[in-house]
Amino acid sequence: MPRNQWVLSERCERIVAAELDRLRRRLPELGPQELDVVTETLERVSDQLVMVPVRRHPQYEDAVEALFAVPADTTRRDHERPS
């Protein structure tokens, strides 16, 4: 995966996780099965709205970097999680 796609994917994952945490606080009565459905739905929406078009049009890499504020010199190593 090109560097900008990887960074953007990570950003989408963080946003989805933050929204799920917010939802858990707002609706503590939701059970694990319901949260799983919501999680899958948010991940699919994120992928369809952001990642699919980015992967489909790699020729717009510069535009993606500008639109989503992805640093041009970012590499995967810059964002890897410590083991």
NORVEN-V687545 format. One record per backbone hydrogen bond with DSSP energy under -0.5 kcal/mol. CO is the residue of the C=O (numbers start at 1). NH is the residue of the N-H. E is the energy in kcal/mol with one decimal. If there is no record, write none. Layout:
co=CO nh=NH e=E
co=CO nh=NH e=E
This chain:
co=2 nh=6 e=-2.2
co=3 nh=7 e=-2.4
co=4 nh=8 e=-2.3
co=5 nh=9 e=-2.7
co=6 nh=10 e=-2.3
co=7 nh=11 e=-2.2
co=8 nh=12 e=-2.5
co=9 nh=13 e=-2.4
co=10 nh=14 e=-2.2
co=11 nh=15 e=-2.2
co=12 nh=16 e=-2.6
co=13 nh=17 e=-2.4
co=14 nh=18 e=-2.3
co=15 nh=19 e=-2.4
co=16 nh=20 e=-2.3
co=17 nh=21 e=-2.2
co=18 nh=22 e=-2.2
co=19 nh=23 e=-2.5
co=20 nh=24 e=-2.5
co=21 nh=25 e=-1.8
co=22 nh=26 e=-2.2
co=23 nh=27 e=-2.8
co=27 nh=30 e=-2.0
co=31 nh=35 e=-2.5
co=32 nh=36 e=-2.2
co=33 nh=37 e=-1.9
co=34 nh=38 e=-2.4
co=35 nh=39 e=-2.8
co=36 nh=40 e=-2.6
co=37 nh=41 e=-2.2
co=38 nh=42 e=-2.8
co=39 nh=43 e=-2.4
co=40 nh=44 e=-2.2
co=41 nh=45 e=-2.6
co=42 nh=46 e=-2.6
co=43 nh=47 e=-2.3
co=44 nh=48 e=-3.0
co=45 nh=49 e=-2.8
co=46 nh=50 e=-2.1
co=46 nh=51 e=-1.0
co=47 nh=52 e=-3.0
co=50 nh=54 e=-1.6
co=51 nh=55 e=-2.8
co=52 nh=56 e=-2.3
co=53 nh=57 e=-1.3
co=55 nh=58 e=-0.6
co=57 nh=60 e=-1.9
co=58 nh=61 e=-1.3
co=60 nh=64 e=-2.5
co=61 nh=65 e=-2.4
co=62 nh=66 e=-2.1
co=63 nh=67 e=-3.4
co=64 nh=68 e=-2.6
co=65 nh=70 e=-1.9
co=66 nh=69 e=-0.7
co=69 nh=71 e=-0.7
co=71 nh=74 e=-1.5
co=75 nh=78 e=-0.6
co=75 nh=79 e=-0.6
co=76 nh=79 e=-1.4
co=76 nh=80 e=-0.5
co=77 nh=80 e=-0.8
